[in-house]
Amino acid sequence: TLAGGTVVVSNTSVTANTRIFLMCQTPGGTPGFLRVSTRTAATSFTILSSSGTDTSVVGWLLVEPG
């Protein structure tokens, strides 16, 4: 769930090459466009909305390119 348009997702599976797909599951606040702003391999990634008042629930899917 976004707070102020951002959330850090802890996930040890993420790598520098992971494709991260984002989907709004439940809109909240003022929904914006979603993107991954940062990632730290084997640790986490950060989801950022273009709206600073976005409180949406976001689903994500990790795909490791083969």
C-alpha positions, 0 to 999 in steps of 0.5 A, spaced: 500 500 500 502 506 497 503 512 503 504 519 500 505 516 493 511 511 495 512 504 498 519 500 499 517 493 498 522 488 501 524 482 496 530 478 496 529 475 489 530 482 486 536 483 481 539 488 477 535 485 471 529 483 474 523 486 470 518 488 475 510 489 473 506 493 477 498 493 477 493 498 481 489 493 485 485 498 489 485 505 488 486 510 493 487 517 494 489 520 487 491 515 483 497 516 479 502 513 474 506 507 477 514 506 476 519 503 480 524 508 482 530 504 485 532 497 486 537 494 491 539 487 488 537 481 493 534 487 498 528 491 495 525 495 490 521 502 491 514 503 487 513 511 486 506 514 484 506 520 480 501 523 485 504 524 492 497 523 495 496 516 492 494 511 497 493 505 492 494 498 493 499 495 488 500 488 486 507 486 483 510 481 479 517 479 478 520 476 472 527 474 471 529 474 463 532 468 461 
